[in-house]
């Protein structure tokens, strides 16, 4: 069996976009300070979610509902979602997080369709 072949099973096609993102924890079962924004940057996005990178370690628990604010295709957008995975890049020390969208308004969906 050839292990060099990798079949991607994603539901949505990804688009590489590097833009600043402000994340705010809307609700968490464990955190008390839910009004703090965390600055990050998006590195790719799809209809289902995005990957963001943090330069410093952050503490966002998996039970958090987050709001992300960013500008894409010239429009200011807000989406709500949850963190689904995270990892640390041992080479750069940066932290990565997979963010799955839960709530996407129609105007935001329209921007995503035209990426």
C-alpha positions as CSV (number, residue, x, y, z in Angstrom):
1,X,0.0,0.0,0.0
2,X,1.4,3.4,-1.0
3,X,1.4,5.6,2.1
4,X,2.5,8.7,0.1
5,X,-1.0,9.1,-1.2
6,X,-3.2,11.4,1.0
7,X,-6.9,11.8,0.3
8,X,-8.4,14.9,1.9
9,X,-11.9,14.3,3.2
10,X,-13.0,17.8,4.0
11,X,-16.6,18.9,3.4
12,X,-15.6,22.4,2.3
13,X,-12.8,23.7,0.1
14,X,-10.3,25.9,1.9
15,X,-9.1,29.3,0.7
16,X,-5.8,30.7,1.9
17,X,-6.4,34.1,3.5
18,X,-4.1,35.8,6.0
19,X,-6.0,38.5,7.8
20,X,-6.1,39.7,11.4
21,X,-8.9,38.2,13.6
22,X,-10.2,39.3,17.0
23,X,-11.7,36.5,19.0
24,X,-13.9,37.1,22.0
25,X,-15.2,34.4,24.3
26,X,-19.0,34.7,24.4
27,X,-19.6,31.8,26.8
28,X,-17.6,29.4,28.7
29,X,-18.4,27.0,31.5
30,X,-15.0,27.6,33.1
31,X,-13.9,31.2,32.4
32,X,-15.1,34.2,34.3
33,X,-13.8,37.0,32.0
34,X,-15.8,36.7,28.8
35,X,-15.3,40.2,27.5
36,X,-11.6,40.0,26.6
37,X,-10.6,40.0,22.9
38,X,-7.7,37.9,21.8
39,X,-5.8,39.0,18.7
40,X,-4.9,36.3,16.2
41,X,-4.6,35.9,12.4
42,X,-6.5,33.7,10.1
43,X,-4.4,31.5,7.7
44,X,-7.2,29.7,5.9
45,X,-11.0,29.7,5.8
46,X,-13.8,27.6,4.4
47,X,-17.6,27.5,4.6
48,X,-17.2,25.3,7.7
49,X,-14.5,27.1,9.7
50,X,-11.0,28.6,9.7
51,X,-7.6,28.1,11.2
52,X,-6.2,30.9,13.3
53,X,-2.7,31.4,14.6
54,X,-1.7,33.1,17.9
55,X,1.8,34.4,18.5
56,X,1.4,33.9,22.3
57,X,-0.2,31.1,24.2
58,X,-3.9,31.6,24.9
59,X,-6.3,29.8,27.2
60,X,-9.6,29.1,25.5
61,X,-11.3,26.0,26.6
62,X,-13.0,23.6,24.3
63,X,-16.4,24.4,25.9
64,X,-16.1,28.0,24.7
65,X,-18.4,29.7,22.3
66,X,-16.3,32.3,20.5
67,X,-17.1,35.3,18.3
68,X,-14.6,36.1,15.5
69,X,-14.4,39.6,13.9
70,X,-12.4,40.1,10.7
71,X,-12.4,41.8,7.4
72,X,-12.6,39.7,4.3
73,X,-13.1,40.8,0.7
74,X,-13.5,44.4,2.0
75,X,-16.3,43.6,4.4
76,X,-16.4,43.5,8.2
77,X,-17.6,40.1,9.3
78,X,-18.6,38.4,12.6
79,X,-19.2,34.7,13.0
80,X,-19.7,32.5,16.1
81,X,-18.1,29.1,16.6
82,X,-16.2,26.7,18.7
83,X,-12.6,25.6,19.0
84,X,-12.3,22.1,17.7
85,X,-8.5,21.5,17.8
86,X,-5.3,23.3,18.8
87,X,-1.6,22.7,18.5
88,X,1.7,24.3,19.1
89,X,4.3,24.8,16.3
90,X,7.5,23.6,17.9
91,X,9.6,25.5,15.3
92,X,8.0,29.0,15.7
93,X,6.4,28.6,19.1
94,X,3.1,29.9,17.7
95,X,-0.2,28.3,18.6
96,X,-2.8,27.2,16.0
97,X,-6.5,26.6,16.5
98,X,-9.2,25.1,14.3
99,X,-12.4,27.2,14.7
100,X,-15.7,25.6,13.5
101,X,-18.5,28.0,12.5
102,X,-21.8,27.5,14.3
103,X,-23.7,30.6,13.3
104,X,-23.2,32.3,9.9
105,X,-25.5,35.1,8.8
106,X,-26.6,35.2,5.2
107,X,-24.5,38.3,4.3
108,X,-21.4,36.5,5.6
109,X,-22.3,33.4,3.7
110,X,-22.5,35.5,0.5
111,X,-18.9,36.7,1.0
112,X,-17.7,33.1,1.6
113,X,-19.4,32.0,-1.7
114,X,-17.4,34.5,-3.7
115,X,-13.9,33.7,-2.3
